[in-house]
Amino acid sequence: MSDGSRYAEQSILTLDNAKAAYLLFHRENPMLNVSVYSVCRLIVLAREFHAQEAVSIPEEPDSPSGDWSVQMLASHEDDDSFREFKSIVDDMEPDQQQEVVALLWLGRGDYSEEEWREALTLAKDSWNLRTAEYLIGHPLLSDYLEAGLEVFGSSCDE
């Protein structure tokens, strides 16, 4: 093993778990452009947000274009967890946001791994500027995203 290879291997080993999972995931699953690290952070923030007693979501949204989530979330716009969640999603490229939505649908069981491209196409067709609101509007978002990651052989625990 060359010194450069050894150095690269040691560098990877010193990364925190989320970054290591990100590198491994993208090496094994090149079809995803969204980082596992970002998805894992969204999972943590969604859990924090939905654990609050004051958060009440009447029903799960049918599509990313629904405006009910904007009205419901207006009372939570000062919430730190929600603001960070929204900031992360808003900073993503549209194709990355679409992948997170497709991961939600995959983890929820709406699509199988074989139907991944179909889920991405629908997410692309449904995309709008309120993706963060659509995502956080799902009380079980963190569970769905974790399940979606698991379909691709990744998790936030790696």
Residue pairs with C-beta under 8 A, 6 or more apart in sequence:
1 9
12 20
12 23
13 20
15 23
17 157
17 158
18 36
18 37
18 40
18 41
18 156
19 37
20 158
21 36
21 37
21 40
21 154
21 155
21 156
21 158
22 35
22 36
22 37
24 154
24 158
25 32
25 36
25 152
25 153
25 154
26 32
26 35
26 36
28 153
29 152
29 153
29 154
31 116
32 99
32 152
33 93
33 95
33 96
33 99
34 92
34 96
34 99
34 100
34 103
36 149
36 154
36 156
38 88
38 92
38 96
39 100
39 103
39 145
39 149
39 156
40 149
40 156
41 88
42 85
42 88
42 89
42 100
42 135
42 141
42 145
43 141
43 142
43 145
43 146
43 156
44 142
44 156
45 81
45 82
45 84
45 85
45 88
46 85
46 135
46 136
46 141
46 142
46 145
47 142
48 81
49 55
49 76
49 79
49 81
49 82
49 85
49 136
50 139
50 141
50 142
52 79
52 81
54 76
55 76
56 72
57 72
57 137
57 138
57 139
58 68
58 72
60 137
60 138
60 139
61 68
61 69
61 134
61 137
61 138
63 126
63 134
64 101
64 123
64 126
64 127
64 128
64 130
64 131
64 134
65 126
65 128
65 130
66 134
67 130
68 137
69 130
69 133
69 134
69 136
69 137
70 130
70 133
72 137
73 82
73 133
73 136
73 137
76 82
77 83
82 136
85 132
85 135
85 136
86 132
86 133
86 136
89 97
89 100
89 131
89 132
89 135
90 132
92 100
94 127
95 124
97 127
97 131
98 120
98 123
98 124
98 127
99 120
99 123
100 131
100 135
100 145
101 123
101 126
101 127
101 131
101 134
101 135
102 111
102 116
102 119
102 120
102 122
102 123
102 148
103 144
103 145
103 148
103 149
104 135
104 138
104 141
104 144
104 145
104 148
105 111
105 119
105 122
105 123
105 144
105 148
106 112
106 113
106 116
106 119
106 147
106 148
106 151
107 143
107 144
107 145
107 146
107 147
107 148
107 149
107 150
107 151
108 138
108 140
108 144
108 147
110 119
111 118
111 119
113 151
113 152
135 141
138 144
146 155
146 156
149 155
149 156
